[in-house]
Structure formats: structure tokens, C-alpha cells
Amino acid sequence: MIQLLPSQPGDMDEVKRHLGYRLPYHHPDVPFIASWSHKAGCTVLLRWYLFQAHLLLEASSYDKGRGQMRLHQYERDVFKARPGYRRDLLQAVAAGKPLILFVRCPFARAFSSYLQVNSPQIPRIEQRGQQSRMTRLRREIQFFTHGREMPLNTPMPFMDYLRWLQAQDPDGVNRHHAPQHSALLDHCQVNFFRLKHLADTARALERDLGLRSSGNHPKMFKTKHAVPKFESNSGAAEKLLDEGITLQRTKRDPIPAISRDLLQRRPEGALIQEVFAKDVALYDSIPE
């Protein structure tokens, strides 16, 4: 049985200062606050939280945004824009309302963030004469690596991305690439869970806290963001890490799965351990 611990905030001025870095999900009808991280199941978590708040149907019908991004547009325009949202959230934290956070394996998340700047959408965006965050970031990493502007489709080994990331200010880098650990976690007691168990943990919380059951919603914990992967011998995976991944593919084309074990046997693993030291320590401290 899951029993959530109260938030027990320390210095409320510090809580207020750091609360907005990744503004948590809060609703008076849900008995906990959900903190979240980019590239760590935030869309799935948002969907489930809105479901528990009886707002998922409204959010799914929102007339702005497309696909899964419609939920995030609703989150920004409606859910978090309601009057007094931050004030009510702060009061809930001060009153001890539990905080939960699902933490993704930092090695898997680092590789996922790398895939974002190797998206096959990038050439199509470029062909349309448009700009995007992914395109700008890819050019920034290329310039950092080569010291000059390069063709956008120049292969980018994983280590090039990690060296660029190592040189960034964690507080200033795009938050899809910033650590999951934030200063807010230092000032509140948080109930941590591993992201890979999100569906099972959510259903256990539904059972133990008397929440709405998501059992009749098979797509509740599915995501369309994930790049399809296939299990392969280490040769294919190491080739991808060493040479980079082509942009000339579709988003349905699978790539070799990259495991934490493989990365920890290579130089990339040590760099991930350095850049995401707090994330690794936090993730490894959560019971399996």
C-alpha cells in the first residue's frame, strides 16, 4: 500500500522562489501535487492528472494545439492560467499536501534528449524555411563542436552532444536538456517513484487513495513521443553512438536500443554521471 508523505516545506520563501521553474500540477480535487520534468513522462503524467481532476475530456477537446501537444496548450492556456493558481499551489504546499515526482533513468533521458536534436522533422522544417527550437539547438551544438557553421545534416555523435551539455549552465540550458533535480526538491519532502513504473504506480495510487480508475482507458499511459527501438547486438548500438544518427529517416524508423549498461562501459557514461550526478543519485535511491 502506498502512503504519501506530506510535503513538509522548509523555508517558504525558497519554495516560492523555486516553485515556478517547472510549475507543478495542482488541483483541489486531486489529493497530491505532481511535480514533473521535461523528457520524463510529463505528457502522460499530465493526461493522468487531468483525468483525476475530471478535466481530460475538456483538455482533449481544446481547440488549440495538435495531437498530444493539445494537452500542453490547455495546460498553459487554461489549467495553470486559472486565477490564483500559483497562490493556491503555494498554500497547498505550505499545508503539507503531498508532492510526487516520477524520475526517469538519467542515462535513458540523456539519450532521449539527444534524439530530440536529431529529429527527422528537422530537415522538413528547414525545407519549409521555418525555424524551431530543435533546429536552433542543433546548429548551436554543431558550432560548439566544429567552431563554424556546418550543414544541418552533418552527423552528430552522442559524445558531441554530451560535451556541449557539459559546458552549459544547468540553470540556463533549455529545460528538455536540464537535470530533473531542481532546487524545489531541496526545500520540500517529495514522494519519488521511477518513471518506468508510472502505470503501475498510478493504478496503485488510484486503489490506495480512492481515486478514479484508469483501468478502462488503455491509452492513458501511452505516448507518441517515443522513438521506436529494437534490441540488437552491441555493435549496432555502438556504431550509432560513435557515428551519430541520420536525419534522413522517418519518425517510425526504429533505432538500436541504448542501455544504461552499455553507456556505463563507454566514455559517454562517465560524462552523463558527471552532468547528471544529482539525478543519478536520486534515481538510484528510489526502491525498484
C-alpha positions in Angstrom: 0.0 0.0 0.0 1.3 3.5 -0.9 1.2 6.1 1.8 2.2 9.5 0.6 4.3 11.6 2.9 3.3 15.3 3.5 5.4 17.9 1.7 6.8 19.4 5.0 8.3 22.5 3.3 11.2 24.3 4.9 11.8 27.9 4.1 8.6 29.0 2.3 10.4 31.9 0.6 12.7 29.4 -1.0 9.8 27.3 -2.0 8.1 30.3 -3.6 11.3 31.2 -5.4 11.8 27.8 -7.0 8.2 26.7 -7.5 7.9 28.2 -11.0 11.0 26.5 -12.5 8.7 23.6 -13.6 5.4 24.7 -12.2 3.8 21.5 -10.7 0.3 20.2 -11.5 -2.2 21.1 -8.7 -6.0 20.8 -8.4 -8.1 20.9 -5.3 -9.9 17.7 -6.2 -6.6 15.6 -6.5 -5.1 14.7 -3.1 -1.5 15.3 -4.2 0.6 17.8 -6.2 2.5 16.4 -9.2 6.0 17.8 -9.9 7.4 16.8 -13.3 10.4 17.1 -15.6 10.8 17.6 -19.3 11.6 14.3 -21.2 10.4 12.3 -18.2 6.8 11.3 -19.0 5.4 14.8 -18.4 2.7 14.4 -21.1 1.5 11.0 -19.8 1.6 12.4 -16.2 -0.4 15.5 -17.3 -3.0 13.3 -19.0 -3.5 11.2 -15.9 -3.6 14.2 -13.6 -6.2 15.9 -15.7 -8.2 12.7 -15.8 -8.1 12.6 -12.0 -9.3 16.3 -11.9 -12.2 15.5 -14.3 -10.7 17.8 -16.9 -9.2 15.4 -19.5 -12.2 15.5 -21.8 -12.2 19.2 -21.8 -8.4 19.3 -22.4 -8.6 16.8 -25.2 -11.3 18.9 -27.0 -9.3 22.1 -26.6 -9.2 24.0 -29.9 -5.5 24.9 -29.9 -2.5 22.7 -30.5 -2.4 19.3 -32.2 -2.2 15.7 -31.0 -0.6 15.3 -27.6 0.6 18.9 -27.6 -3.0 20.0 -27.3 -2.8 18.9 -23.6 0.2 21.1 -23.0 -1.5 24.0 -24.7 -4.5 23.5 -22.5 -2.1 23.3 -19.5 -0.6 26.7 -20.3 -3.7 28.5 -21.5 -6.4 27.2 -19.1 -5.3 24.8 -16.4 -2.4 26.9 -15.0 -3.9 30.2 -16.1 -6.8 30.0 -13.8 -6.9 32.9 -11.3 -4.9 32.2 -8.1 -3.3 29.0 -9.4 0.2 29.8 -8.0 -1.2 31.2 -4.8 -3.4 28.1 -4.2 -0.4 25.8 -5.1 1.8 27.6 -2.6 -0.8 27.4 0.1 -1.3 23.7 -0.6 2.5 23.0 -0.3 2.5 25.1 3.0 -0.4 23.0 4.3 1.6 19.8 3.7 -0.2 18.5 0.6 1.9 15.6 -0.7 4.2 16.1 -3.7 5.0 13.3 -6.1 7.7 13.1 -8.8 8.4 10.4 -11.3 12.1 10.2 -12.1 13.4 8.8 -15.4 16.7 6.9 -15.6 19.2 9.7 -16.3 21.0 7.6 -18.9 17.9 6.9 -20.9 16.8 10.5 -20.6 20.1 11.9 -21.8 19.9 9.7 -24.9 16.3 10.8 -25.4 17.3 14.4 -25.3 20.0 13.7 -27.8 17.4 12.2 -30.1 15.4 15.4 -29.9 18.1 17.3 -31.7 18.4 14.5 -34.2 14.7 14.5 -35.1 13.8 13.6 -38.7 11.5 16.6 -38.6 14.4 19.0 -38.7 15.1 18.7 -42.5 11.4 19.2 -43.3 11.2 22.2 -41.0 14.3 23.6 -42.7 12.9 23.0 -46.2 9.8 25.0 -45.3 12.0 27.9 -44.4 10.9 27.7 -40.8 12.8 27.9 -37.6 12.3 25.7 -34.5 13.9 25.2 -31.1 15.3 21.8 -32.3 16.9 23.4 -35.4 18.5 26.3 -33.4 19.8 24.0 -30.8 21.3 21.6 -33.3 23.1 24.5 -35.0 24.4 25.6 -31.6 25.8 22.2 -30.8 27.4 21.9 -34.3 29.0 25.3 -33.9 30.3 24.4 -30.4 31.8 21.1 -31.8 33.2 22.3 -35.1 33.8 26.0 -34.4 31.9 27.0 -37.5 28.5 26.6 -39.2 28.0 23.1 -40.6 25.4 21.6 -42.9 22.4 20.7 -40.8 22.6 17.0 -41.7 26.2 16.6 -40.5 26.3 13.5 -38.3 26.4 14.3 -34.5 27.9 11.5 -32.3 26.3 11.2 -28.9 29.6 12.4 -27.3 29.4 15.7 -29.2 26.0 16.4 -27.6 27.3 15.5 -24.2 30.4 17.7 -24.4 28.1 20.6 -25.4 25.8 19.8 -22.5 28.7 19.6 -20.1 29.7 23.2 -21.0 26.2 24.6 -20.3 24.9 26.3 -17.2 22.3 23.8 -15.8 20.1 26.8 -14.8 20.2 28.4 -18.2 20.1 25.4 -20.6 16.8 24.5 -22.4 14.8 22.5 -19.8 14.4 19.5 -22.1 18.2 19.1 -21.5 18.5 20.3 -17.9 18.7 18.0 -14.9 15.5 16.6 -13.5 16.6 17.6 -10.0 15.6 21.1 -9.2 16.1 23.4 -6.2 12.5 22.9 -5.1 13.3 19.3 -4.2 15.8 20.6 -1.6 13.0 22.5 0.3 10.2 20.0 0.3 9.7 16.4 1.1 8.8 14.6 -2.1 7.5 11.1 -2.8 9.7 9.8 -5.6 8.8 7.0 -8.0 10.6 5.5 -11.0 9.1 6.6 -14.3 9.3 3.1 -15.8 6.7 2.1 -13.2 4.4 5.0 -13.8 1.3 3.0 -15.0 1.6 0.5 -12.1 2.2 3.2 -9.5 -0.6 5.3 -10.8 -3.0 2.4 -10.6 -1.8 1.7 -7.0 -2.4 5.3 -6.1 -5.9 5.1 -7.6 -6.6 2.0 -5.4 -5.0 3.2 -2.2 -6.2 6.8 -2.3 -9.7 6.1 -3.7 -9.1 7.9 -7.0 -10.8 7.4 -10.3 -9.8 4.2 -12.0 -8.0 4.5 -15.3 -8.4 0.8 -16.0 -10.9 1.3 -18.8 -8.5 3.7 -20.6 -5.9 1.6 -22.3 -4.2 4.6 -23.9 -3.8 6.6 -20.7 -0.2 5.7 -20.2 0.9 5.5 -23.9 3.0 8.2 -25.6 3.6 9.1 -29.2 6.8 10.9 -28.4 8.9 7.8 -28.0 11.2 6.8 -30.9 10.7 3.1 -31.8 13.7 1.0 -30.8 14.8 -2.6 -31.4 17.1 -4.9 -29.5 20.3 -5.5 -31.3 23.9 -6.7 -30.7 26.1 -4.0 -29.1 27.8 -3.4 -32.5 24.8 -1.6 -34.0 24.3 0.4 -30.8 27.9 1.4 -30.6 28.0 2.4 -34.2 25.1 4.7 -33.6 26.8 6.3 -30.6 30.1 6.7 -32.5 28.8 8.0 -35.8 25.5 9.6 -34.9 22.1 9.1 -36.4 20.9 10.2 -39.8 18.2 12.8 -40.1 17.1 11.1 -43.3 14.6 8.8 -41.7 11.0 8.8 -40.7 9.9 9.0 -37.1 8.6 5.4 -37.4 12.0 4.0 -38.3 13.4 2.1 -35.3 16.9 2.6 -34.0 19.0 0.3 -31.8 18.1 0.4 -28.1 20.8 2.0 -25.9 21.1 0.6 -22.4 22.5 2.1 -19.3 24.8 -0.9 -19.0 26.3 -0.2 -22.5 26.7 3.6 -21.8 28.5 2.9 -18.4 31.1 0.8 -20.2 31.8 3.7 -22.5 33.1 7.3 -22.1 29.6 8.7 -22.5 28.5 7.0 -19.3 31.1 8.9 -17.2 30.0 12.2 -18.8 26.3 11.5 -18.0 27.3 10.6 -14.5 29.1 14.0 -14.2 26.5 16.2 -15.8 23.5 14.5 -14.1 25.2 13.5 -10.8 22.2 14.5 -8.7 19.7 12.8 -11.0 21.7 9.6 -10.9 22.0 9.6 -7.1 18.2 10.4 -6.8 17.2 7.7 -9.3 19.3 5.0 -7.7 17.9 5.9 -4.3 14.4 5.1 -5.3 13.4 1.5 -4.5 13.0 -0.7 -7.5 
